[in-house]
Amino acid sequence: MQDYPTLRLLEKHGDMLAVAVSLLPAGAGLTASLSGASWWWLAAGLIAAAFLYLAARSYIELVRLMIDMLLPK
């Protein structure tokens, strides 16, 4: 029986991974706006963070569904 370590990792730590991925563009936008760029960079970073969080969460849910349906228990 194969172990599928990547799927197991995503199943176990997927929620924290989604948050971490979504914080990257928000942090980049905040850094850019604090460095003297327009505040629009912060707004764009927050919008990108929301989109990435949604995309990452949906991917993690699909992985969990796949594990539940296809892999032996």
Predicted model as a PDB file, atoms N, CA, C, CB and O in Angstrom, pLDDT in the B-factor column:
MODEL        1                                                                  
ATOM      1  N   MET A   1       0.846  -1.178   0.000  1.00 45.00           N  
ATOM      2  CA  MET A   1       0.000   0.000   0.000  1.00 45.00           C  
ATOM      3  C   MET A   1       0.895   1.247   0.000  1.00 45.00           C  
ATOM      4  CB  MET A   1      -0.964  -0.005   1.229  1.00 45.00           C  
ATOM      5  O   MET A   1       1.849   1.332   0.773  1.00 45.00           O  
ATOM      6  N   GLN A   2       0.582   2.201  -0.864  1.00 69.00           N  
ATOM      7  CA  GLN A   2       1.344   3.438  -0.932  1.00 69.00           C  
ATOM      8  C   GLN A   2       0.846   4.399   0.147  1.00 69.00           C  
ATOM      9  CB  GLN A   2       1.231   4.080  -2.339  1.00 69.00           C  
ATOM     10  O   GLN A   2      -0.306   4.350   0.579  1.00 69.00           O  
ATOM     11  N   ASP A   3       1.764   5.275   0.562  1.00 80.00           N  
ATOM     12  CA  ASP A   3       1.442   6.153   1.687  1.00 80.00           C  
ATOM     13  C   ASP A   3       0.937   7.528   1.253  1.00 80.00           C  
ATOM     14  CB  ASP A   3       2.654   6.321   2.561  1.00 80.00           C  
ATOM     15  O   ASP A   3       0.177   8.149   1.996  1.00 80.00           O  
ATOM     16  N   TYR A   4       1.329   8.028   0.075  1.00 84.00           N  
ATOM     17  CA  TYR A   4       0.935   9.342  -0.422  1.00 84.00           C  
ATOM     18  C   TYR A   4       1.257  10.452   0.587  1.00 84.00           C  
ATOM     19  CB  TYR A   4      -0.557   9.350  -0.748  1.00 84.00           C  
ATOM     20  O   TYR A   4       0.347  11.079   1.130  1.00 84.00           O  
ATOM     21  N   PRO A   5       2.547  10.694   0.837  1.00 88.00           N  
ATOM     22  CA  PRO A   5       2.907  11.660   1.889  1.00 88.00           C  
ATOM     23  C   PRO A   5       2.474  13.097   1.592  1.00 88.00           C  
ATOM     24  CB  PRO A   5       4.395  11.635   2.101  1.00 88.00           C  
ATOM     25  O   PRO A   5       2.155  13.840   2.520  1.00 88.00           O  
ATOM     26  N   THR A   6       2.455  13.497   0.341  1.00 90.00           N  
ATOM     27  CA  THR A   6       2.046  14.869   0.022  1.00 90.00           C  
ATOM     28  C   THR A   6       0.564  15.077   0.314  1.00 90.00           C  
ATOM     29  CB  THR A   6       2.343  15.192  -1.452  1.00 90.00           C  
ATOM     30  O   THR A   6       0.175  16.107   0.864  1.00 90.00           O  
ATOM     31  N   LEU A   7      -0.252  14.111  -0.049  1.00 89.00           N  
ATOM     32  CA  LEU A   7      -1.681  14.223   0.242  1.00 89.00           C  
ATOM     33  C   LEU A   7      -1.935  14.222   1.741  1.00 89.00           C  
ATOM     34  CB  LEU A   7      -2.454  13.082  -0.421  1.00 89.00           C  
ATOM     35  O   LEU A   7      -2.785  14.965   2.233  1.00 89.00           O  
ATOM     36  N   ARG A   8      -1.203  13.394   2.462  1.00 88.00           N  
ATOM     37  CA  ARG A   8      -1.365  13.353   3.917  1.00 88.00           C  
ATOM     38  C   ARG A   8      -0.915  14.670   4.562  1.00 88.00           C  
ATOM     39  CB  ARG A   8      -0.567  12.176   4.509  1.00 88.00           C  
ATOM     40  O   ARG A   8      -1.531  15.137   5.520  1.00 88.00           O  
ATOM     41  N   LEU A   9       0.153  15.261   4.035  1.00 91.00           N  
ATOM     42  CA  LEU A   9       0.626  16.548   4.541  1.00 91.00           C  
ATOM     43  C   LEU A   9      -0.420  17.643   4.310  1.00 91.00           C  
ATOM     44  CB  LEU A   9       1.957  16.933   3.867  1.00 91.00           C  
ATOM     45  O   LEU A   9      -0.708  18.442   5.202  1.00 91.00           O  
ATOM     46  N   LEU A  10      -0.978  17.663   3.107  1.00 91.00           N  
ATOM     47  CA  LEU A  10      -2.012  18.661   2.807  1.00 91.00           C  
ATOM     48  C   LEU A  10      -3.269  18.429   3.623  1.00 91.00           C  
ATOM     49  CB  LEU A  10      -2.354  18.641   1.324  1.00 91.00           C  
ATOM     50  O   LEU A  10      -3.937  19.385   4.018  1.00 91.00           O  
ATOM     51  N   GLU A  11      -3.597  17.177   3.881  1.00 91.00           N  
ATOM     52  CA  GLU A  11      -4.769  16.870   4.698  1.00 91.00           C  
ATOM     53  C   GLU A  11      -4.576  17.365   6.128  1.00 91.00           C  
ATOM     54  CB  GLU A  11      -5.047  15.360   4.691  1.00 91.00           C  
ATOM     55  O   GLU A  11      -5.499  17.914   6.729  1.00 91.00           O  
ATOM     56  N   LYS A  12      -3.390  17.172   6.663  1.00 92.00           N  
ATOM     57  CA  LYS A  12      -3.133  17.516   8.056  1.00 92.00           C  
ATOM     58  C   LYS A  12      -2.886  19.010   8.270  1.00 92.00           C  
ATOM     59  CB  LYS A  12      -1.951  16.734   8.558  1.00 92.00           C  
ATOM     60  O   LYS A  12      -3.395  19.588   9.230  1.00 92.00           O  
ATOM     61  N   HIS A  13      -2.103  19.643   7.379  1.00 95.00           N  
ATOM     62  CA  HIS A  13      -1.688  21.030   7.584  1.00 95.00           C  
ATOM     63  C   HIS A  13      -2.263  21.992   6.546  1.00 95.00           C  
ATOM     64  CB  HIS A  13      -0.188  21.114   7.563  1.00 95.00           C  
ATOM     65  O   HIS A  13      -1.750  23.101   6.391  1.00 95.00           O  
ATOM     66  N   GLY A  14      -3.297  21.601   5.846  1.00 94.00           N  
ATOM     67  CA  GLY A  14      -3.840  22.414   4.771  1.00 94.00           C  
ATOM     68  C   GLY A  14      -4.406  23.747   5.211  1.00 94.00           C  
ATOM     69  O   GLY A  14      -4.264  24.744   4.502  1.00 94.00           O  
ATOM     70  N   ASP A  15      -5.043  23.780   6.366  1.00 94.00           N  
ATOM     71  CA  ASP A  15      -5.635  25.040   6.839  1.00 94.00           C  
ATOM     72  C   ASP A  15      -4.561  26.085   7.126  1.00 94.00           C  
ATOM     73  CB  ASP A  15      -6.474  24.795   8.101  1.00 94.00           C  
ATOM     74  O   ASP A  15      -4.694  27.248   6.745  1.00 94.00           O  
ATOM     75  N   MET A  16      -3.494  25.656   7.803  1.00 95.00           N  
ATOM     76  CA  MET A  16      -2.404  26.598   8.093  1.00 95.00           C  
ATOM     77  C   MET A  16      -1.682  27.006   6.816  1.00 95.00           C  
ATOM     78  CB  MET A  16      -1.405  25.979   9.084  1.00 95.00           C  
ATOM     79  O   MET A  16      -1.235  28.147   6.694  1.00 95.00           O  
ATOM     80  N   LEU A  17      -1.565  26.091   5.872  1.00 94.00           N  
ATOM     81  CA  LEU A  17      -0.921  26.405   4.598  1.00 94.00           C  
ATOM     82  C   LEU A  17      -1.719  27.443   3.821  1.00 94.00           C  
ATOM     83  CB  LEU A  17      -0.751  25.138   3.758  1.00 94.00           C  
ATOM     84  O   LEU A  17      -1.139  28.347   3.220  1.00 94.00           O  
ATOM     85  N   ALA A  18      -3.032  27.322   3.827  1.00 95.00           N  
ATOM     86  CA  ALA A  18      -3.881  28.298   3.132  1.00 95.00           C  
ATOM     87  C   ALA A  18      -3.723  29.688   3.730  1.00 95.00           C  
ATOM     88  CB  ALA A  18      -5.353  27.869   3.191  1.00 95.00           C  
ATOM     89  O   ALA A  18      -3.670  30.677   2.999  1.00 95.00           O  
ATOM     90  N   VAL A  19      -3.647  29.765   5.041  1.00 95.00           N  
ATOM     91  CA  VAL A  19      -3.460  31.063   5.699  1.00 95.00           C  
ATOM     92  C   VAL A  19      -2.089  31.631   5.360  1.00 95.00           C  
ATOM     93  CB  VAL A  19      -3.620  30.931   7.230  1.00 95.00           C  
ATOM     94  O   VAL A  19      -1.963  32.818   5.059  1.00 95.00           O  
ATOM     95  N   ALA A  20      -1.056  30.780   5.410  1.00 95.00           N  
ATOM     96  CA  ALA A  20       0.306  31.245   5.134  1.00 95.00           C  
ATOM     97  C   ALA A  20       0.442  31.756   3.704  1.00 95.00           C  
ATOM     98  CB  ALA A  20       1.311  30.121   5.382  1.00 95.00           C  
ATOM     99  O   ALA A  20       1.077  32.783   3.466  1.00 95.00           O  
ATOM    100  N   VAL A  21      -0.152  31.042   2.757  1.00 94.00           N  
ATOM    101  CA  VAL A  21      -0.080  31.458   1.351  1.00 94.00           C  
ATOM    102  C   VAL A  21      -0.816  32.775   1.148  1.00 94.00           C  
ATOM    103  CB  VAL A  21      -0.670  30.369   0.429  1.00 94.00           C  
ATOM    104  O   VAL A  21      -0.371  33.623   0.375  1.00 94.00           O  
ATOM    105  N   SER A  22      -1.934  32.949   1.832  1.00 94.00           N  
ATOM    106  CA  SER A  22      -2.706  34.176   1.632  1.00 94.00           C  
ATOM    107  C   SER A  22      -2.066  35.381   2.311  1.00 94.00           C  
ATOM    108  CB  SER A  22      -4.116  33.990   2.151  1.00 94.00           C  
ATOM    109  O   SER A  22      -2.352  36.516   1.931  1.00 94.00           O  
ATOM    110  N   LEU A  23      -1.216  35.167   3.296  1.00 95.00           N  
ATOM    111  CA  LEU A  23      -0.561  36.294   3.957  1.00 95.00           C  
ATOM    112  C   LEU A  23       0.572  36.885   3.122  1.00 95.00           C  
ATOM    113  CB  LEU A  23      -0.025  35.858   5.303  1.00 95.00           C  
ATOM    114  O   LEU A  23       0.959  38.032   3.344  1.00 95.00           O  
ATOM    115  N   LEU A  24       1.104  36.137   2.178  1.00 96.00           N  
ATOM    116  CA  LEU A  24       2.229  36.632   1.378  1.00 96.00           C  
ATOM    117  C   LEU A  24       1.895  37.885   0.569  1.00 96.00           C  
ATOM    118  CB  LEU A  24       2.697  35.548   0.444  1.00 96.00           C  
ATOM    119  O   LEU A  24       2.628  38.869   0.676  1.00 96.00           O  
ATOM    120  N   PRO A  25       0.821  37.902  -0.241  1.00 96.00           N  
ATOM    121  CA  PRO A  25       0.548  39.141  -0.986  1.00 96.00           C  
ATOM    122  C   PRO A  25       0.098  40.290  -0.090  1.00 96.00           C  
ATOM    123  CB  PRO A  25      -0.509  38.886  -2.036  1.00 96.00           C  
ATOM    124  O   PRO A  25       0.352  41.455  -0.397  1.00 96.00           O  
ATOM    125  N   ALA A  26      -0.571  39.965   1.015  1.00 95.00           N  
ATOM    126  CA  ALA A  26      -0.959  41.037   1.946  1.00 95.00           C  
ATOM    127  C   ALA A  26       0.278  41.677   2.560  1.00 95.00           C  
ATOM    128  CB  ALA A  26      -1.884  40.489   3.060  1.00 95.00           C  
ATOM    129  O   ALA A  26       0.354  42.899   2.688  1.00 95.00           O  
ATOM    130  N   GLY A  27       1.243  40.851   2.937  1.00 95.00           N  
ATOM    131  CA  GLY A  27       2.486  41.379   3.480  1.00 95.00           C  
ATOM    132  C   GLY A  27       3.282  42.158   2.459  1.00 95.00           C  
ATOM    133  O   GLY A  27       3.889  43.180   2.782  1.00 95.00           O  
ATOM    134  N   ALA A  28       3.281  41.679   1.223  1.00 95.00           N  
ATOM    135  CA  ALA A  28       3.992  42.399   0.163  1.00 95.00           C  
ATOM    136  C   ALA A  28       3.341  43.753  -0.110  1.00 95.00           C  
ATOM    137  CB  ALA A  28       4.026  41.561  -1.126  1.00 95.00           C  
ATOM    138  O   ALA A  28       4.039  44.747  -0.310  1.00 95.00           O  
ATOM    139  N   GLY A  29       2.016  43.797  -0.118  1.00 94.00           N  
ATOM    140  CA  GLY A  29       1.322  45.066  -0.322  1.00 94.00           C  
ATOM    141  C   GLY A  29       1.556  46.032   0.816  1.00 94.00           C  
ATOM    142  O   GLY A  29       1.718  47.231   0.593  1.00 94.00           O  
ATOM    143  N   LEU A  30       1.577  45.519   2.040  1.00 95.00           N  
ATOM    144  CA  LEU A  30       1.849  46.373   3.197  1.00 95.00           C  
ATOM    145  C   LEU A  30       3.278  46.903   3.156  1.00 95.00           C  
ATOM    146  CB  LEU A  30       1.608  45.601   4.503  1.00 95.00           C  
ATOM    147  O   LEU A  30       3.523  48.077   3.429  1.00 95.00           O  
ATOM    148  N   THR A  31       4.212  46.029   2.814  1.00 95.00           N  
ATOM    149  CA  THR A  31       5.607  46.456   2.706  1.00 95.00           C  
ATOM    150  C   THR A  31       5.781  47.514   1.628  1.00 95.00           C  
ATOM    151  CB  THR A  31       6.507  45.261   2.411  1.00 95.00           C  
ATOM    152  O   THR A  31       6.489  48.500   1.832  1.00 95.00           O  
ATOM    153  N   ALA A  32       5.143  47.317   0.488  1.00 95.00           N  
ATOM    154  CA  ALA A  32       5.260  48.288  -0.597  1.00 95.00           C  
ATOM    155  C   ALA A  32       4.664  49.632  -0.205  1.00 95.00           C  
ATOM    156  CB  ALA A  32       4.577  47.763  -1.854  1.00 95.00           C  
ATOM    157  O   ALA A  32       5.252  50.678  -0.484  1.00 95.00           O  
ATOM    158  N   SER A  33       3.505  49.612   0.438  1.00 94.00           N  
ATOM    159  CA  SER A  33       2.878  50.887   0.808  1.00 94.00           C  
ATOM    160  C   SER A  33       3.651  51.595   1.913  1.00 94.00           C  
ATOM    161  CB  SER A  33       1.434  50.659   1.253  1.00 94.00           C  
ATOM    162  O   SER A  33       3.694  52.825   1.936  1.00 94.00           O  
ATOM    163  N   LEU A  34       4.260  50.851   2.826  1.00 93.00           N  
ATOM    164  CA  LEU A  34       5.077  51.474   3.868  1.00 93.00           C  
ATOM    165  C   LEU A  34       6.411  51.979   3.328  1.00 93.00           C  
ATOM    166  CB  LEU A  34       5.323  50.487   4.996  1.00 93.00           C  
ATOM    167  O   LEU A  34       7.047  52.841   3.934  1.00 93.00           O  
ATOM    168  N   SER A  35       6.829  51.440   2.188  1.00 93.00           N  
ATOM    169  CA  SER A  35       8.088  51.876   1.575  1.00 93.00           C  
ATOM    170  C   SER A  35       7.914  53.098   0.691  1.00 93.00           C  
ATOM    171  CB  SER A  35       8.684  50.752   0.765  1.00 93.00           C  
ATOM    172  O   SER A  35       8.871  53.553   0.063  1.00 93.00           O  
ATOM    173  N   GLY A  36       6.720  53.625   0.637  1.00 90.00           N  
ATOM    174  CA  GLY A  36       6.495  54.852  -0.119  1.00 90.00           C  
ATOM    175  C   GLY A  36       5.661  54.675  -1.370  1.00 90.00           C  
ATOM    176  O   GLY A  36       5.382  55.656  -2.060  1.00 90.00           O  
ATOM    177  N   ALA A  37       5.261  53.473  -1.679  1.00 90.00           N  
ATOM    178  CA  ALA A  37       4.409  53.260  -2.848  1.00 90.00           C  
ATOM    179  C   ALA A  37       2.983  53.697  -2.513  1.00 90.00           C  
ATOM    180  CB  ALA A  37       4.441  51.765  -3.299  1.00 90.00           C  
ATOM    181  O   ALA A  37       2.671  54.012  -1.365  1.00 90.00           O  
ATOM    182  N   SER A  38       2.153  53.710  -3.500  1.00 92.00           N  
ATOM    183  CA  SER A  38       0.765  54.106  -3.321  1.00 92.00           C  
ATOM    184  C   SER A  38       0.039  53.126  -2.406  1.00 92.00           C  
ATOM    185  CB  SER A  38       0.056  54.197  -4.676  1.00 92.00           C  
ATOM    186  O   SER A  38       0.422  51.960  -2.310  1.00 92.00           O  
ATOM    187  N   TRP A  39      -1.007  53.599  -1.734  1.00 92.00           N  
ATOM    188  CA  TRP A  39      -1.790  52.720  -0.870  1.00 92.00           C  
ATOM    189  C   TRP A  39      -2.566  51.688  -1.679  1.00 92.00           C  
ATOM    190  CB  TRP A  39      -2.748  53.539  -0.014  1.00 92.00           C  
ATOM    191  O   TRP A  39      -3.089  50.717  -1.132  1.00 92.00           O  
ATOM    192  N   TRP A  40      -2.633  51.914  -2.997  1.00 95.00           N  
ATOM    193  CA  TRP A  40      -3.296  50.933  -3.862  1.00 95.00           C  
ATOM    194  C   TRP A  40      -2.595  49.581  -3.820  1.00 95.00           C  
ATOM    195  CB  TRP A  40      -3.346  51.443  -5.299  1.00 95.00           C  
ATOM    196  O   TRP A  40      -3.224  48.543  -4.024  1.00 95.00           O  
ATOM    197  N   TRP A  41      -1.291  49.596  -3.555  1.00 94.00           N  
ATOM    198  CA  TRP A  41      -0.564  48.321  -3.436  1.00 94.00           C  
ATOM    199  C   TRP A  41      -1.086  47.515  -2.251  1.00 94.00           C  
ATOM    200  CB  TRP A  41       0.956  48.571  -3.280  1.00 94.00           C  
ATOM    201  O   TRP A  41      -1.192  46.290  -2.323  1.00 94.00           O  
ATOM    202  N   LEU A  42      -1.408  48.200  -1.175  1.00 93.00           N  
ATOM    203  CA  LEU A  42      -1.980  47.510  -0.022  1.00 93.00           C  
ATOM    204  C   LEU A  42      -3.354  46.938  -0.365  1.00 93.00           C  
ATOM    205  CB  LEU A  42      -2.085  48.465   1.180  1.00 93.00           C  
ATOM    206  O   LEU A  42      -3.665  45.801  -0.011  1.00 93.00           O  
ATOM    207  N   ALA A  43      -4.169  47.727  -1.051  1.00 95.00           N  
ATOM    208  CA  ALA A  43      -5.489  47.247  -1.456  1.00 95.00           C  
ATOM    209  C   ALA A  43      -5.379  46.050  -2.402  1.00 95.00           C  
ATOM    210  CB  ALA A  43      -6.280  48.375  -2.126  1.00 95.00           C  
ATOM    211  O   ALA A  43      -6.116  45.072  -2.268  1.00 95.00           O  
ATOM    212  N   ALA A  44      -4.459  46.136  -3.351  1.00 96.00           N  
ATOM    213  CA  ALA A  44      -4.259  45.021  -4.280  1.00 96.00           C  
ATOM    214  C   ALA A  44      -3.749  43.787  -3.551  1.00 96.00           C  
ATOM    215  CB  ALA A  44      -3.280  45.417  -5.389  1.00 96.00           C  
ATOM    216  O   ALA A  44      -4.148  42.668  -3.874  1.00 96.00           O  
ATOM    217  N   GLY A  45      -2.872  43.978  -2.571  1.00 95.00           N  
ATOM    218  CA  GLY A  45      -2.373  42.850  -1.784  1.00 95.00           C  
ATOM    219  C   GLY A  45      -3.461  42.182  -0.980  1.00 95.00           C  
ATOM    220  O   GLY A  45      -3.487  40.957  -0.860  1.00 95.00           O  
ATOM    221  N   LEU A  46      -4.363  42.977  -0.425  1.00 96.00           N  
ATOM    222  CA  LEU A  46      -5.470  42.402   0.346  1.00 96.00           C  
ATOM    223  C   LEU A  46      -6.458  41.662  -0.543  1.00 96.00           C  
ATOM    224  CB  LEU A  46      -6.195  43.493   1.118  1.00 96.00           C  
ATOM    225  O   LEU A  46      -6.984  40.618  -0.157  1.00 96.00           O  
ATOM    226  N   ILE A  47      -6.710  42.197  -1.728  1.00 97.00           N  
ATOM    227  CA  ILE A  47      -7.597  41.505  -2.670  1.00 97.00           C  
ATOM    228  C   ILE A  47      -6.964  40.205  -3.133  1.00 97.00           C  
ATOM    229  CB  ILE A  47      -7.916  42.401  -3.882  1.00 97.00           C  
ATOM    230  O   ILE A  47      -7.638  39.177  -3.210  1.00 97.00           O  
ATOM    231  N   ALA A  48      -5.675  40.241  -3.442  1.00 97.00           N  
ATOM    232  CA  ALA A  48      -4.970  39.023  -3.854  1.00 97.00           C  
ATOM    233  C   ALA A  48      -4.937  38.006  -2.711  1.00 97.00           C  
ATOM    234  CB  ALA A  48      -3.533  39.358  -4.311  1.00 97.00           C  
ATOM    235  O   ALA A  48      -5.046  36.803  -2.951  1.00 97.00           O  
ATOM    236  N   ALA A  49      -4.787  38.478  -1.478  1.00 97.00           N  
ATOM    237  CA  ALA A  49      -4.776  37.576  -0.330  1.00 97.00           C  
ATOM    238  C   ALA A  49      -6.121  36.872  -0.172  1.00 97.00           C  
ATOM    239  CB  ALA A  49      -4.430  38.345   0.950  1.00 97.00           C  
ATOM    240  O   ALA A  49      -6.170  35.673   0.099  1.00 97.00           O  
ATOM    241  N   ALA A  50      -7.197  37.609  -0.341  1.00 97.00           N  
ATOM    242  CA  ALA A  50      -8.530  37.002  -0.233  1.00 97.00           C  
ATOM    243  C   ALA A  50      -8.734  35.955  -1.322  1.00 97.00           C  
ATOM    244  CB  ALA A  50      -9.627  38.081  -0.323  1.00 97.00           C  
ATOM    245  O   ALA A  50      -9.258  34.873  -1.058  1.00 97.00           O  
ATOM    246  N   PHE A  51      -8.322  36.276  -2.542  1.00 97.00           N  
ATOM    247  CA  PHE A  51      -8.467  35.323  -3.638  1.00 97.00           C  
ATOM    248  C   PHE A  51      -7.606  34.080  -3.403  1.00 97.00           C  
ATOM    249  CB  PHE A  51      -8.091  35.983  -4.971  1.00 97.00           C  
ATOM    250  O   PHE A  51      -8.072  32.959  -3.606  1.00 97.00           O  
ATOM    251  N   LEU A  52      -6.369  34.269  -2.983  1.00 96.00           N  
ATOM    252  CA  LEU A  52      -5.491  33.125  -2.742  1.00 96.00           C  
ATOM    253  C   LEU A  52      -5.991  32.261  -1.592  1.00 96.00           C  
ATOM    254  CB  LEU A  52      -4.076  33.602  -2.452  1.00 96.00           C  
ATOM    255  O   LEU A  52      -5.866  31.037  -1.642  1.00 96.00           O  
ATOM    256  N   TYR A  53      -6.548  32.870  -0.570  1.00 97.00           N  
ATOM    257  CA  TYR A  53      -7.109  32.089   0.526  1.00 97.00           C  
ATOM    258  C   TYR A  53      -8.262  31.226   0.036  1.00 97.00           C  
ATOM    259  CB  TYR A  53      -7.576  33.009   1.656  1.00 97.00           C  
ATOM    260  O   TYR A  53      -8.349  30.044   0.368  1.00 97.00           O  
ATOM    261  N   LEU A  54      -9.140  31.820  -0.747  1.00 97.00           N  
ATOM    262  CA  LEU A  54     -10.268  31.063  -1.293  1.00 97.00           C  
ATOM    263  C   LEU A  54      -9.790  29.937  -2.196  1.00 97.00           C  
ATOM    264  CB  LEU A  54     -11.208  31.989  -2.066  1.00 97.00           C  
ATOM    265  O   LEU A  54     -10.299  28.819  -2.116  1.00 97.00           O  
ATOM    266  N   ALA A  55      -8.819  30.220  -3.051  1.00 96.00           N  
ATOM    267  CA  ALA A  55      -8.301  29.194  -3.960  1.00 96.00           C  
ATOM    268  C   ALA A  55      -7.592  28.081  -3.193  1.00 96.00           C  
ATOM    269  CB  ALA A  55      -7.342  29.821  -4.979  1.00 96.00           C  
ATOM    270  O   ALA A  55      -7.767  26.904  -3.507  1.00 96.00           O  
ATOM    271  N   ALA A  56      -6.800  28.442  -2.198  1.00 96.00           N  
ATOM    272  CA  ALA A  56      -6.086  27.428  -1.432  1.00 96.00           C  
ATOM    273  C   ALA A  56      -7.056  26.572  -0.617  1.00 96.00           C  
ATOM    274  CB  ALA A  56      -5.057  28.088  -0.508  1.00 96.00           C  
ATOM    275  O   ALA A  56      -6.899  25.353  -0.542  1.00 96.00           O  
ATOM    276  N   ARG A  57      -8.053  27.207  -0.011  1.00 96.00           N  
ATOM    277  CA  ARG A  57      -9.031  26.435   0.765  1.00 96.00           C  
ATOM    278  C   ARG A  57      -9.816  25.472  -0.120  1.00 96.00           C  
ATOM    279  CB  ARG A  57      -9.995  27.376   1.490  1.00 96.00           C  
ATOM    280  O   ARG A  57     -10.072  24.336   0.279  1.00 96.00           O  
ATOM    281  N   SER A  58     -10.198  25.910  -1.310  1.00 96.00           N  
ATOM    282  CA  SER A  58     -10.936  25.011  -2.196  1.00 96.00           C  
ATOM    283  C   SER A  58     -10.055  23.850  -2.643  1.00 96.00           C  
ATOM    284  CB  SER A  58     -11.467  25.776  -3.419  1.00 96.00           C  
ATOM    285  O   SER A  58     -10.535  22.724  -2.774  1.00 96.00           O  
ATOM    286  N   TYR A  59      -8.763  24.114  -2.880  1.00 95.00           N  
ATOM    287  CA  TYR A  59      -7.843  23.044  -3.254  1.00 95.00           C  
ATOM    288  C   TYR A  59      -7.685  22.044  -2.106  1.00 95.00           C  
ATOM    289  CB  TYR A  59      -6.473  23.627  -3.650  1.00 95.00           C  
ATOM    290  O   TYR A  59      -7.682  20.835  -2.337  1.00 95.00           O  
ATOM    291  N   ILE A  60      -7.556  22.530  -0.893  1.00 96.00           N  
ATOM    292  CA  ILE A  60      -7.410  21.650   0.263  1.00 96.00           C  
ATOM    293  C   ILE A  60      -8.682  20.816   0.447  1.00 96.00           C  
ATOM    294  CB  ILE A  60      -7.107  22.474   1.542  1.00 96.00           C  
ATOM    295  O   ILE A  60      -8.599  19.631   0.768  1.00 96.00           O  
ATOM    296  N   GLU A  61      -9.830  21.411   0.252  1.00 96.00           N  
ATOM    297  CA  GLU A  61     -11.074  20.658   0.363  1.00 96.00           C  
ATOM    298  C   GLU A  61     -11.176  19.587  -0.716  1.00 96.00           C  
ATOM    299  CB  GLU A  61     -12.268  21.599   0.278  1.00 96.00           C  
ATOM    300  O   GLU A  61     -11.674  18.491  -0.458  1.00 96.00           O  
ATOM    301  N   LEU A  62     -10.710  19.895  -1.916  1.00 95.00           N  
ATOM    302  CA  LEU A  62     -10.703  18.876  -2.969  1.00 95.00           C  
ATOM    303  C   LEU A  62      -9.753  17.736  -2.634  1.00 95.00           C  
ATOM    304  CB  LEU A  62     -10.314  19.498  -4.307  1.00 95.00           C  
ATOM    305  O   LEU A  62     -10.071  16.574  -2.888  1.00 95.00           O  
ATOM    306  N   VAL A  63      -8.605  18.048  -2.073  1.00 93.00           N  
ATOM    307  CA  VAL A  63      -7.666  17.011  -1.660  1.00 93.00           C  
ATOM    308  C   VAL A  63      -8.297  16.140  -0.583  1.00 93.00           C  
ATOM    309  CB  VAL A  63      -6.350  17.635  -1.149  1.00 93.00           C  
ATOM    310  O   VAL A  63      -8.197  14.914  -0.643  1.00 93.00           O  
ATOM    311  N   ARG A  64      -8.939  16.752   0.391  1.00 93.00           N  
ATOM    312  CA  ARG A  64      -9.584  15.977   1.453  1.00 93.00           C  
ATOM    313  C   ARG A  64     -10.712  15.113   0.916  1.00 93.00           C  
ATOM    314  CB  ARG A  64     -10.117  16.904   2.530  1.00 93.00           C  
ATOM    315  O   ARG A  64     -10.893  13.983   1.371  1.00 93.00           O  
ATOM    316  N   LEU A  65     -11.469  15.622  -0.038  1.00 93.00           N  
ATOM    317  CA  LEU A  65     -12.520  14.829  -0.670  1.00 93.00           C  
ATOM    318  C   LEU A  65     -11.917  13.647  -1.421  1.00 93.00           C  
ATOM    319  CB  LEU A  65     -13.355  15.700  -1.627  1.00 93.00           C  
ATOM    320  O   LEU A  65     -12.426  12.529  -1.338  1.00 93.00           O  
ATOM    321  N   MET A  66     -10.852  13.890  -2.140  1.00 90.00           N  
ATOM    322  CA  MET A  66     -10.186  12.831  -2.887  1.00 90.00           C  
ATOM    323  C   MET A  66      -9.651  11.757  -1.939  1.00 90.00           C  
ATOM    324  CB  MET A  66      -9.045  13.410  -3.737  1.00 90.00           C  
ATOM    325  O   MET A  66      -9.778  10.564  -2.216  1.00 90.00           O  
ATOM    326  N   ILE A  67      -9.065  12.170  -0.843  1.00 89.00           N  
ATOM    327  CA  ILE A  67      -8.553  11.210   0.135  1.00 89.00           C  
ATOM    328  C   ILE A  67      -9.693  10.401   0.723  1.00 89.00           C  
ATOM    329  CB  ILE A  67      -7.779  11.928   1.252  1.00 89.00           C  
ATOM    330  O   ILE A  67      -9.577   9.186   0.883  1.00 89.00           O  
ATOM    331  N   ASP A  68     -10.779  11.058   1.043  1.00 89.00           N  
ATOM    332  CA  ASP A  68     -11.914  10.381   1.639  1.00 89.00           C  
ATOM    333  C   ASP A  68     -12.543   9.380   0.691  1.00 89.00           C  
ATOM    334  CB  ASP A  68     -12.940  11.384   2.078  1.00 89.00           C  
ATOM    335  O   ASP A  68     -12.949   8.298   1.115  1.00 89.00           O  
ATOM    336  N   MET A  69     -12.632   9.723  -0.585  1.00 89.00           N  
ATOM    337  CA  MET A  69     -13.319   8.859  -1.532  1.00 89.00           C  
ATOM    338  C   MET A  69     -12.435   7.787  -2.150  1.00 89.00           C  
ATOM    339  CB  MET A  69     -13.907   9.684  -2.609  1.00 89.00           C  
ATOM    340  O   MET A  69     -12.913   6.687  -2.428  1.00 89.00           O  
ATOM    341  N   LEU A  70     -11.175   8.077  -2.367  1.00 83.00           N  
ATOM    342  CA  LEU A  70     -10.362   7.186  -3.187  1.00 83.00           C  
ATOM    343  C   LEU A  70      -9.327   6.367  -2.431  1.00 83.00           C  
ATOM    344  CB  LEU A  70      -9.676   7.975  -4.210  1.00 83.00           C  
ATOM    345  O   LEU A  70      -8.978   5.268  -2.863  1.00 83.00           O  
ATOM    346  N   LEU A  71      -8.836   6.875  -1.324  1.00 76.00           N  
ATOM    347  CA  LEU A  71      -7.772   6.162  -0.634  1.00 76.00           C  
ATOM    348  C   LEU A  71      -8.349   5.230   0.421  1.00 76.00           C  
ATOM    349  CB  LEU A  71      -6.793   7.147   0.005  1.00 76.00           C  
ATOM    350  O   LEU A  71      -9.334   5.559   1.083  1.00 76.00           O  
ATOM    351  N   PRO A  72      -7.725   4.056   0.575  1.00 75.00           N  
ATOM    352  CA  PRO A  72      -8.222   3.130   1.603  1.00 75.00           C  
ATOM    353  C   PRO A  72      -7.989   3.686   2.999  1.00 75.00           C  
ATOM    354  CB  PRO A  72      -7.543   1.760   1.467  1.00 75.00           C  
ATOM    355  O   PRO A  72      -7.032   4.421   3.242  1.00 75.00           O  
ATOM    356  N   LYS A  73      -8.852   3.332   3.880  1.00 71.00           N  
ATOM    357  CA  LYS A  73      -8.761   3.831   5.265  1.00 71.00           C  
ATOM    358  C   LYS A  73      -7.927   2.912   6.112  1.00 71.00           C  
ATOM    359  CB  LYS A  73     -10.149   3.983   5.885  1.00 71.00           C  
ATOM    360  O   LYS A  73      -7.740   3.169   7.302  1.00 71.00           O  
TER     361      LYS A  73                                                      
ENDMDL                                                                          
END                                                                             
